[in-house]
Amino acid sequence: MKKPMTFAVCGFGNRGMEAYSAYAKNCPEQMQLVAVADLLPERRKAAVETFGVAPERVFDSAEKLFQAGKLADVLIIATQDRDHVPQALKALDLGYDLILEKPISPDWEECIALRDKAVETGRNVVVCHVLRYTPFYSTLKQMLSKGAIGTLRTIDAVEHVAYWHQAHSFVRGNWRSSEETSPMILAKSCHDMDILRWLADAPCHALSSFGHLSEFKAERAPEGAALRCLDGCKVKDTCPYDAEHIYLDHETTGYRSGAHGWPATVLCNGTATEEKIYQALKTGPYGRCVYHCDNDVVDHQVVAMEFENGVTATFTMTAFTRENRRTIRLMGTLGEIEGDMLSHQIVYRPFGKPVEHIDCNNAKATSGHGGGDGGLMQAAFALFSGETGEALTDIRASVDSHLMALAAEESRTHGGKTMVLNQD
Ligand SMILES: NC(=O)c1ccc[n+]([C@@H]2O[C@H](COP(=O)([O-])OP(=O)(O)OC[C@H]3O[C@@H](n4cnc5c(N)ncnc54)[C@H](O)[C@@H]3O)[C@@H](O)[C@H]2O)c1
């Protein structure tokens, strides 16, 4: 029997631990976690106690992990956005194949430097564009490849972030400040840029973008709003962003409603309890009023794009939706396709023929990111072990999607000016 490939994780948080390592735990015959680096003691403890990593292979910084040399076949880098490239460059020098969390970097020069280094060292760098590995988007791609709607001409895609998800990640949480991490269009929507480029099947030629932070700022605060939700806020009962409601009672994210994983584990730095959540709401960033945070990323943005093969696309990202989902319409010369990633449903409307309903909801689709987290791990390990020749998310295509996102941000901050993209 073939030996499992070994992997190490740099950044053992929500993604490194809860998504990828948790998935790998169920596939010990294929992938085995053997080393971890994380700044937080609770997460290092979980590496030893829950994932069985030898204590001498658990490090309290990325630097110490790298100083120990190459400890595994594969390294997963899941630290914060601005640390990815410096760590990835060191890892390539050590000879690791990489699974790298998106975004590669908010800095364009760094994206290019990593792409070039991957080519120079001949190592694989799979960027976690997990959506490509979902049954939903892979069905859309297959339909287009088979010519189901003739020649694709137009795409209309919407990312419904959801009001509670915006509040958690992009107002109170890690991705609230574009200086500290990344602009919204990169942090949240580089996945969408990647999917649009993949479905259009050509690099983007030009784009223009508009968007604003309109709601989550002090002048929009209702009268009587306190600085923290638990500090006697007078609008607590009517405010949908009330932190106690979102983290304790909300149907999707509330601990008391059964949501014991994300986002509760983010507030508690690991295993969540009601007591730890209350403590975090009293003193930590997630208990702050959404109108009184130090956030600057946009809450709605639109991008209009033209691809090199003439396909045109529009993309909308908005915080102001009830559910967190993505919808898409693909329009071609012989028909159209409509899809909703939350329900995993696709409606196929060929011209002059009956409408068909396609259900992509299967056991795989219900796991993390609509099946994308596990799908990516499977595909990356198959690539690294030589079972398949090419990753769906090649670093070069990933760099293209980052260029689109960075150009969209440049356009947005310059009044929507048209950006012509040079892919060289
Ligand atoms: N692919 C996706 O769909 C997806 C979804 C969410 C987040 N992300 C990306 O994944 C990355 C991680 O996000 P997360 O939600 O897991 O964040 P997180 O804060 O839960 O985890 C990051 C971990 O890295 C550790 N860390 C930071 N600097 C370190 C260092 N120098 N050495 C060792 N450990 C270090 C932190 O202690 C933390 O535990 C981010 O870049 C984020 O943008 C990707």
The ligand as an SDF file (V2000), in Angstrom:
LIG
                    3D

 44 48  0  0  0  0  0  0  0  0999 V2000
   -9.8700   29.7870    1.1750 N   0  0  0  0  0  0  0  0  0  0  0  0
  -10.8240   30.4030    1.8120 C   0  0  0  0  0  0  0  0  0  0  0  0
  -11.9710   30.3430    1.4260 O   0  0  0  0  0  0  0  0  0  0  0  0
  -10.5290   31.2040    3.0430 C   0  0  0  0  0  0  0  0  0  0  0  0
  -11.5440   31.4680    3.9740 C   0  0  0  0  0  0  0  0  0  0  0  0
  -11.2210   32.2110    5.1100 C   0  0  0  0  0  0  0  0  0  0  0  0
   -9.9380   32.6950    5.2800 C   0  0  0  0  0  0  0  0  0  0  0  0
   -8.9770   32.4680    4.3340 N   0  0  0  0  0  0  0  0  0  0  0  0
   -7.5960   32.9600    4.4950 C   0  0  0  0  0  0  0  0  0  0  0  0
   -6.9010   32.0470    5.3410 O   0  0  0  0  0  0  0  0  0  0  0  0
   -5.9040   32.7310    6.1080 C   0  0  0  0  0  0  0  0  0  0  0  0
   -6.0810   32.3770    7.5800 C   0  0  0  0  0  0  0  0  0  0  0  0
   -7.3680   32.7900    8.0030 O   0  0  0  0  0  0  0  0  0  0  0  0
   -8.0280   32.1590    9.3330 P   0  0  0  0  0  0  0  0  0  0  0  0
   -9.4570   32.5080    9.3080 O   0  0  0  0  0  0  0  0  0  0  0  0
   -7.6280   30.7520    9.4900 O   0  0  0  0  0  0  0  0  0  0  0  0
   -7.2840   33.0700   10.4390 O   0  0  0  0  0  0  0  0  0  0  0  0
   -6.9500   32.6610   11.9430 P   0  0  0  0  0  0  0  0  0  0  0  0
   -6.5980   33.9240   12.6190 O   0  0  0  0  0  0  0  0  0  0  0  0
   -8.0360   31.8000   12.5060 O   0  0  0  0  0  0  0  0  0  0  0  0
   -5.6490   31.7380   11.7950 O   0  0  0  0  0  0  0  0  0  0  0  0
   -4.3700   32.2470   11.5210 C   0  0  0  0  0  0  0  0  0  0  0  0
   -3.4270   31.5670   12.4990 C   0  0  0  0  0  0  0  0  0  0  0  0
   -2.0870   31.9100   12.1370 O   0  0  0  0  0  0  0  0  0  0  0  0
   -1.3460   32.0540   13.3340 C   0  0  0  0  0  0  0  0  0  0  0  0
   -0.1610   32.8630   13.0160 N   0  0  0  0  0  0  0  0  0  0  0  0
   -0.1030   34.1640   12.6540 C   0  0  0  0  0  0  0  0  0  0  0  0
    1.1750   34.5420   12.4340 N   0  0  0  0  0  0  0  0  0  0  0  0
    1.9320   33.4530   12.6540 C   0  0  0  0  0  0  0  0  0  0  0  0
    3.3300   33.2110   12.6030 C   0  0  0  0  0  0  0  0  0  0  0  0
    4.2200   34.1560   12.2740 N   0  0  0  0  0  0  0  0  0  0  0  0
    3.7790   31.9600   12.9070 N   0  0  0  0  0  0  0  0  0  0  0  0
    2.9060   30.9730   13.2450 C   0  0  0  0  0  0  0  0  0  0  0  0
    1.5710   31.1650   13.3130 N   0  0  0  0  0  0  0  0  0  0  0  0
    1.0980   32.3760   13.0260 C   0  0  0  0  0  0  0  0  0  0  0  0
   -2.3170   32.7270   14.2900 C   0  0  0  0  0  0  0  0  0  0  0  0
   -1.9390   32.5380   15.6360 O   0  0  0  0  0  0  0  0  0  0  0  0
   -3.6240   32.0250   13.9400 C   0  0  0  0  0  0  0  0  0  0  0  0
   -3.8800   30.9040   14.7630 O   0  0  0  0  0  0  0  0  0  0  0  0
   -6.0830   34.2150    5.7900 C   0  0  0  0  0  0  0  0  0  0  0  0
   -5.1130   34.6130    4.8600 O   0  0  0  0  0  0  0  0  0  0  0  0
   -7.4650   34.2860    5.1760 C   0  0  0  0  0  0  0  0  0  0  0  0
   -7.6070   35.3620    4.2710 O   0  0  0  0  0  0  0  0  0  0  0  0
   -9.2610   31.7200    3.2480 C   0  0  0  0  0  0  0  0  0  0  0  0
  1  2  1  0
  2  3  2  0
  2  4  1  0
  4  5  1  0
  4 44  2  0
  5  6  2  0
  6  7  1  0
  7  8  2  0
  8  9  1  0
  8 44  1  0
  9 10  1  0
  9 42  1  0
 10 11  1  0
 11 12  1  0
 11 40  1  0
 12 13  1  0
 13 14  1  0
 14 15  2  0
 14 16  1  0
 14 17  1  0
 17 18  1  0
 18 19  2  0
 18 20  1  0
 18 21  1  0
 21 22  1  0
 22 23  1  0
 23 24  1  0
 23 38  1  0
 24 25  1  0
 25 26  1  0
 25 36  1  0
 26 27  1  0
 26 35  1  0
 27 28  2  0
 28 29  1  0
 29 30  1  0
 29 35  2  0
 30 31  1  0
 30 32  2  0
 32 33  1  0
 33 34  2  0
 34 35  1  0
 36 37  1  0
 36 38  1  0
 38 39  1  0
 40 41  1  0
 40 42  1  0
 42 43  1  0
M  CHG  2   8   1  16  -1
M  END
$$$$
